[in-house]
Each structure stands twice: as structure tokens, then as C-alpha cells.
């Protein structure tokens, strides 16, 4: 039995729930004076807080400066700390 890659053979419902309706893009300056994208935060209408933020920003995109005034950035290493695992003894 072969794997069928024909899209018409298996109808798929349009599921756009994974799509974001907007993004907060994060940039850092580069050595050549331009900016380089560090990452992006997707905003979805399906999440009430993000929907409110989307509507607020869509009314006036310059409001992003107000977000910058309140933004807290924190770094957390993904390397597990020694002795931080489950105690299974």
C-alpha cells in the first residue's frame, strides 16, 4: 500500500486556528547600523487578552511605544539545574 499524497483524495477542513492575526516583532541593532529581527510574538484573536491587544494596536499602531514602557524582559536558561529533577527515591 502506497502513501497517497493527493490532496483531493482526503478532504481536509480549513483550520486556520494556528494562524496569528498580528505580530509583535522584536529587533536588535546590528553592527552595520541596521536592525536584525530577534523574534516575533504571535497574537491571536482566539485568546481574549491577545484579541484586546490586537484591537488596541490596530486602532493606533504607534501605541506599541506604550507597550515598551511597560515591558519586562527576562532571560531564563533552558539548561536544567542540577538536582532540580524529580525525587523518585
N, C-alpha and C positions, 0 to 999 in steps of 0.2 A: 504494500500500500504506500503510495507516494504522498508527500505533503503537498496539499493544494494551496498555492499562493494566489489563486484567482479571487479577487475581492468580491466579484459577483456571486461566487459560489457560497459565500457565507455573509448574509447581510448583517451589518453592524449598525446599531443605533448611534446617532450623533450624540456623543457625550463630550461636551465642552467644559465639564466641571473642573478640569485640571487647568484650564486657561485663566490667566490673570487679566483683569481689566485695566491694570495700570502697574507701574513700577516706580519704586524709589531707587534710583541709580546712585551708586557710591563711587566717587573718583578720588584719586590722589594725584598730586602734581608729579610729573616725570622730570628727569634731569634735563630734558631739552626744552622745558618750559611749557609743554603741553600738559594734558591730563590723561591719565590711564584709568580705565574702569577697574575698580576693585571687585565689584559685585553688584547685585540687584536684589531688592526685596519685592517679591510679587505681592500685589494687592488684589484680593478677590471680593466681588460683590456678595458671594455666598457667606462671608464672615461679617457679622454685624459691625464690629469695630473698624474693620478694613473698608467696608462699604461707606461708613460715615466719613472716614478719612479720604476716600476716593471722591466723594461728593464735594467735600470741603476744598480739596485741592483742584478739582475740575472747575469750581466756581472762580478760583483765582490761584493759578499755579505759583505765583510769587509767594504764596503762603508757606512754601517749603522752608523759607528762612525762619519762620516761627518754629518749625519742627527742629531746625538746627539749634535754636536757642535752648530747647528742652531735651535734646537728645543726649543719652548717656551711652557711651561706647565702652564695652568691656571685653577683654580677651580672656579666653579660657582654653587651656591646652587640652587636646584630645588624648594625650598620653595618660593612661590610668596611673593614679598614685599608688605606690607600693603599700600593701596592707589595706587597700581600700576595697578588696573583693569580698565576696560572701564568706561568712564564717560557717563552714559546713561540718566542723568537727563537733 
